C-alpha cells in the first residue's frame, strides 16, 4: 500500500504545474506563495526553539488561536510556525497580529519534500490538528526523532473505516503518533483501535475563545441598519443550501417586509454562482465586497470576504449552520453558540454530533428536516428569541477549562523537549 501511495504522490508532483495553474485561475491558490508547497519558503527560521502546528483549513487554524495566544507568552519558544493547505486559511491568519507566529503552506506529501521541509524549519515539536494524517510527513518526522502530537483529534466512523481497511499500512502510520488528545469519546474509541498508545481526553478545543472574539463588530452605521430589520444568518453554506435559505426568505418575506437574510458561503469562490441562482428567484442580492452601504429593499446579503463571520454572528440572533442539509456532516456550530446565537441545523451533523447533542439538550440549537420546518423555526426565532445568558456563559466556561488543560499539556511537552 505504501508503494501505491508513493506512486500517487509522484503523479501529483508530476502534474502539479497544471493543477496549480487551474487552482490559481479558480482563485484557490496564491499566485506567489504556492511555491511554499514545493518547499520554496517565503519566510526565514529564527534561531532557537520552533513549535510547529499544522491544520488543514480555516476551522483548524481558528481552533488553535487561543492556544497560540498563550504560547506566544512562553519565553522559551522563539518562533511558532503554522502551516495549512488552503488559501482561505492563509487569509484568516492575516487577521491576527501575532509576534512570534508565522504562516506557510503545507508541502506536498512526498518523501523528498517532507525532508526538505523538516531540514529547513527544524521543529522542536510537531502538532497536527483534528484529522490531519499525512503518511510521508509522519514517517519523516519520526526519522528525525521529532515528537509528533495529534491535537484536538477527530476520527469519525467514516474516517476510521477508510483507514482500518488499509491494515498494516494504517498501523504503521498511526503508530508514529507519540500523544493524541481527542476531542470526543468516539475518537478515543477509534484511536485505540488504530493502535495509538498514549491518549488523553481533554475536550474540544473549538469551545475555547480567543482574544479577538468580542472585538468583531460591524461599523455603527451598518449595524444600525441591521437593527431596523428582521435579520438571520446562514453560515458555512454549501452548494444547494444557499438556494434553500433563499426559499425560506421568500416565504417569510410575505410576512416581514424588512427581512434580511445574510449568507456566508463556506467557499467564497462560489459567490457569483450563488448570486445568479438567488437572483433567478427575483430576490435582490448584493455582496459584501461590493462595498454598498445602503441596505434598503435588499433581500440577501452575501458575505464574500474572509474573517468577518463573527461580526455577523454578533449582529444576528439566529444562525443556520451549513453542511447539514447535504451529506457533508455539518460545520462547526460552537463559535455561533459562544457568541449567543440560536442555531438551526439540518439532519446531517455527524462531524459534530457530540456538540449538537449538548446544544440540543440546552436548547441552544434545533434540527429541521425540510423547508417548511426551517421556515417556521426561523420565523419563531427572529420574533421570539429568548436570550438566556447563563446558557452561553456555560459554553464559555467549558471552553476556558479545555483551554487551560490543553495549554498545560502542550507546555509540558514543549518543556520536556527543550530541557
C-alpha positions in Angstrom: 0.0 0.0 0.0 2.9 2.4 0.8 4.3 1.8 -2.7 1.0 2.8 -4.3 0.8 5.9 -2.1 4.2 6.9 -3.4 3.0 6.5 -7.0 0.0 8.7 -6.3 2.1 11.4 -4.7 4.7 11.2 -7.6 1.8 11.7 -10.1 0.6 14.7 -8.1 4.1 16.3 -8.3 4.4 15.5 -12.0 1.1 17.2 -12.8 1.4 19.9 -10.1 2.1 22.7 -12.6 -1.2 22.0 -14.3 -3.0 21.5 -11.0 -1.6 24.8 -9.6 -2.5 26.8 -12.7 -6.1 25.6 -12.6 -6.3 26.3 -8.9 -4.9 29.8 -9.4 -7.5 30.5 -12.1 -10.2 29.3 -9.7 -8.8 31.6 -7.0 -8.0 28.7 -4.8 -4.2 29.2 -4.8 -1.9 32.1 -4.1 -0.1 33.3 -7.3 3.2 33.7 -5.5 3.1 31.7 -2.3 2.0 28.4 -4.0 5.8 27.8 -4.2 5.8 27.1 -0.5 4.0 23.8 -1.2 7.1 22.8 -3.2 9.4 23.9 -0.3 10.5 27.3 -1.7 9.9 29.1 1.5 9.0 32.8 1.7 10.0 33.3 5.4 13.1 32.5 7.4 13.5 30.4 10.5 14.8 32.2 13.6 17.4 30.7 15.9 16.0 28.9 18.9 13.1 26.6 19.6 10.3 26.4 17.0 6.9 24.9 17.7 5.1 23.7 14.6 1.3 23.4 14.2 -0.4 22.1 11.2 -4.2 22.3 10.4 -5.9 21.8 7.1 -8.0 24.9 6.8 -9.9 27.8 8.5 -11.6 25.7 11.2 -8.4 24.0 12.4 -6.4 27.3 12.4 -9.1 29.2 14.3 -9.3 26.3 16.9 -5.7 26.8 17.9 -5.7 30.6 18.0 -6.5 30.7 21.8 -3.6 28.3 22.4 -1.2 30.2 20.2 -2.1 33.4 22.2 -1.0 31.6 25.4 2.2 30.0 23.9 3.4 33.4 22.5 4.0 34.4 26.1 6.3 31.5 26.6 9.8 32.9 26.6 11.4 29.6 25.8 9.7 29.5 22.4 11.4 31.7 19.9 9.1 31.0 16.9 5.8 29.4 16.2 5.1 28.0 12.7 1.5 27.4 11.5 1.0 25.5 8.2 -2.2 24.9 6.4 -3.3 23.9 2.9 -5.9 26.4 1.8 -5.9 30.0 0.6 -8.8 30.9 2.9 -6.8 29.8 6.0 -3.8 31.9 5.0 -6.2 34.9 4.6 -7.7 34.3 8.0 -4.2 34.1 9.6 -3.5 37.7 8.4 -6.3 39.0 10.6 -4.3 38.1 13.8 -1.3 40.2 14.9 1.0 37.6 16.3 4.5 38.5 17.4 6.3 35.1 17.2 3.9 33.2 14.9 4.3 32.9 11.1 2.4 31.0 8.4 3.5 28.9 5.5 1.7 26.4 3.2 2.0 22.7 3.9 4.2 20.9 1.4 3.0 18.1 -0.9 3.4 14.9 1.0 6.4 13.4 -0.8 9.4 11.9 1.0 11.8 14.4 -0.7 9.7 17.5 0.1 8.9 16.4 3.7 12.6 16.0 4.4 13.4 19.4 2.8 10.6 21.0 4.9 11.9 19.5 8.2 15.6 20.2 7.4 14.7 23.9 6.9 12.3 24.5 9.8 13.8 22.0 12.3 10.8 22.0 14.6 11.2 21.2 18.3 7.8 19.5 18.3 5.2 18.8 15.6 1.5 19.3 16.4 -1.1 18.2 13.9 -4.8 19.3 14.4 -8.0 17.4 14.0 -7.8 14.6 11.4 -4.7 15.7 9.6 -2.8 12.4 8.9 0.0 12.6 6.3 1.9 9.3 5.8 5.2 10.6 4.4 5.4 13.5 6.7 4.7 11.3 9.8 7.4 8.9 8.7 9.9 11.7 8.1 9.1 13.3 11.5 9.8 10.1 13.3 13.1 9.5 11.4 14.1 13.0 12.6 13.1 12.0 16.2 10.7 14.9 16.5 7.8 14.4 18.9 4.5 14.1 17.0 1.3 15.2 18.6 -2.3 14.8 17.3 -4.2 17.7 19.0 -8.0 18.1 19.1 -8.1 14.8 17.3 -11.3 13.8 15.5 -11.8 10.5 13.9 -15.3 9.8 12.6 -16.8 6.4 11.8 -16.3 7.1 8.1 -12.7 8.1 8.5 -12.0 5.2 10.8 -13.4 2.7 8.2 -11.2 4.2 5.5 -8.0 3.8 7.5 -8.8 0.5 9.0 -9.2 -1.1 5.6 -5.6 -0.3 4.9 -4.4 -2.8 7.6 -0.6 -2.8 8.3 -0.2 0.5 6.4 -2.6 2.2 8.7 -1.0 0.7 11.8 2.4 1.8 10.5 1.3 5.4 10.2 -0.8 5.8 13.4 2.0 4.2 15.5 4.1 7.2 14.8 1.9 9.4 16.9 3.5 10.0 20.3 0.5 11.5 22.0 -3.1 12.1 21.0 -5.6 14.5 22.5 -9.0 13.5 21.1 -12.0 16.0 21.2 -14.6 13.4 22.0 -15.2 9.8 23.2 -15.9 8.5 19.8 -12.4 9.5 18.7 -10.9 7.9 21.8 -12.5 4.6 20.8 -11.2 4.7 17.2 -7.7 5.9 18.2 -7.4 2.8 20.4 -8.4 0.6 17.6 -5.9 2.3 15.4 -3.2 1.3 17.9 -2.3 4.8 19.2 -0.7 4.2 22.6 -0.9 7.5 24.5 -4.4 9.1 24.5 -5.8 11.7 26.8 -9.3 13.2 26.5 -9.4 16.9 27.4 -12.3 18.1 25.2 -12.9 20.0 22.0 -10.5 23.0 21.7 -13.0 24.7 19.4 -15.0 25.6 22.6 -12.2 28.0 23.5 -12.4 31.7 23.0 -9.7 33.9 21.5 -9.0 37.4 22.5 -10.5 38.8 19.2 -13.9 37.2 19.6 -15.6 40.1 21.4 -14.0 42.8 19.2 -15.6 41.6 16.0 -18.3 44.2 15.5 -19.7 45.9 12.4 -19.4 49.7 11.8 -22.1 51.7 13.7 -23.9 53.0 10.5 -24.1 49.5 9.1 -25.1 47.9 12.4 -27.8 50.4 12.9 -29.4 49.5 9.5 -29.5 45.8 10.7 -31.2 46.8 13.9 -34.1 48.2 11.9 -34.6 44.8 10.1 -35.5 41.2 10.9 -32.1 39.6 10.4 -31.0 36.0 10.3 -27.8 34.4 9.1 -26.8 31.3 7.2 -23.2 30.4 7.7 -20.7 28.0 6.1 -23.2 27.0 3.5 -22.5 24.6 0.7 -23.9 24.1 -2.8 -27.8 24.0 -2.8 -28.0 25.2 0.8 -28.0 28.9 -0.3 -31.0 28.2 -2.5 -32.8 26.5 0.4 -32.1 29.6 2.5 -33.3 31.9 -0.2 -36.6 30.0 -0.5 -37.0 30.3 3.3 -36.5 34.1 2.8 -39.1 34.1 0.0 -41.7 32.5 2.2 -41.0 34.8 5.2 -40.8 37.9 3.0 -44.6 37.8 2.6 -44.9 38.3 6.4 -41.9 40.6 7.0 -41.2 43.5 4.6 -38.0 44.4 6.5 -36.5 40.8 6.4 -32.8 40.5 5.6 -31.0 37.1 5.1 -27.2 37.1 5.4 -25.4 34.2 3.7 -21.8 33.4 4.4 -20.7 30.7 2.0 -18.2 28.1 3.1 -16.3 28.7 -0.2 -16.4 32.3 -1.3 -15.2 31.4 -4.8 -18.8 30.3 -5.4 -20.2 33.8 -4.8 -21.1 34.6 -8.4 -22.8 31.3 -8.9 -24.8 31.7 -5.7 -25.8 35.3 -6.6 -27.1 34.3 -10.0 -29.2 31.4 -8.6 -30.8 33.6 -6.0 -31.5 36.4 -8.4 -33.4 33.9 -10.5 -35.9 33.8 -7.6 -36.5 37.5 -8.2 -34.7 38.4 -5.0 -32.4 41.4 -4.7 -28.8 40.4 -3.8 -25.6 42.4 -3.0 -22.2 41.2 -1.9 -20.0 42.4 1.0 -17.1 43.0 -1.5 -19.3 45.4 -3.5 -19.0 47.9 -0.6 -22.6 49.1 -1.0 -23.5 50.5 2.4 -27.2 51.1 1.9 -29.4 48.0 2.6 -32.8 49.4 1.5 -35.1 47.0 -0.4 -32.5 44.3 0.0 -33.3 40.6 0.3 -30.0 38.7 0.5 -26.6 40.0 1.7 -23.7 37.6 0.7 -20.6 37.9 2.8 -17.8 37.0 0.3 -14.9 38.3 2.5 -12.7 36.4 4.9 -12.6 36.7 8.7 -15.9 38.6 9.2 -18.2 35.7 10.3 -18.1 36.7 14.0 -19.2 40.2 13.1 -22.4 38.8 11.6 -22.9 36.3 14.4 -22.9 39.3 16.8 -25.5 41.0 14.6 -27.9 38.1 14.2 -29.8 36.2 16.9 -30.5 33.3 14.6 -27.9 31.3 12.7 -28.3 28.4 10.3 -25.1 26.2 10.1 -24.4 24.8 6.7 -23.1 21.4 5.6 -26.1 19.9 7.4 -28.8 19.8 4.6 -26.4 17.9 2.3 -24.3 14.8 3.0 -21.3 16.6 4.4 -21.6 16.1 8.1 -22.2 19.7 9.2 -20.0 22.6 10.1 -18.7 23.8 13.5 -21.6 25.5 15.5 -19.5 26.3 18.6 -18.5 29.8 17.6 -22.0 30.9 16.9 -23.2 29.5 20.2 -20.4 31.1 22.1 -21.5 34.5 20.7 -25.1 34.0 21.8 -26.9 32.9 18.7 -29.7 30.3 18.4 -28.6 27.7 16.0 -30.6 25.9 13.3 -29.2 22.8 11.5 -30.2 20.1 9.1 -30.3 16.4 9.8 -26.7 15.6 8.7 -24.3 16.6 11.5 -22.2 13.6 12.1 -19.0 15.7 12.2 -20.2 17.5 15.3 -22.8 15.1 16.7 -21.4 15.3 20.3 -21.5 19.1 20.2 -25.0 19.2 18.8 -26.2 16.7 21.4 -25.0 19.1 24.1 -26.6 22.1 22.4 -29.9 20.4 21.7 -30.1 19.4 25.4 -29.5 23.0 26.4 -32.0 24.2 23.7 -29.3 26.3 22.1 -29.8 24.5 18.7 -32.6 22.8 16.9 -32.8 20.3 14.0 -35.0 20.8 10.9 -35.6 18.3 8.1 -37.3 20.3 5.4 -38.0 23.8 4.1 -41.4 24.1 5.9 -39.8 23.3 9.3 -36.9 25.5 8.5 -39.2 28.5 7.7 -41.3 28.0 10.8 -38.3 27.9 13.1 -36.6 31.0 11.6 -40.0 32.8 11.9 -40.3 31.9 15.6 -36.7 32.7 16.4 -36.4 36.1 14.8 -39.6 37.3 16.5 -39.4 35.5 19.9 -35.7 35.0 20.5 -35.2 34.3 24.2 -31.6 35.1 25.2 -30.5 33.1 28.2 -27.2 34.5 29.3 -26.5 31.5 31.6 -26.6 29.0 28.8 -24.0 30.8 26.8 -21.8 31.5 29.8 -21.8 27.8 30.4 -20.4 27.3 26.9 -17.6 29.8 27.6 -16.8 28.1 30.9 -16.4 24.7 29.1 -14.1 26.4 26.6 -11.9 28.1 29.3 -11.5 24.8 31.1 -10.4 23.0 28.0 -8.0 25.8 27.0 -6.3 25.8 30.4 -5.8 22.0 30.4 -4.6 22.0 26.8 -2.2 24.8 27.4 -0.7 23.0 30.4 -0.4 19.7 28.5 1.3 21.2 25.4 3.5 23.5 27.5 4.8 20.5 29.5 5.5 18.6 26.3 7.5 21.5 24.9 9.3 21.9 28.2 10.4 18.3 28.1 11.8 18.7 24.6 13.7 21.9 25.5 15.3 20.6 28.6 
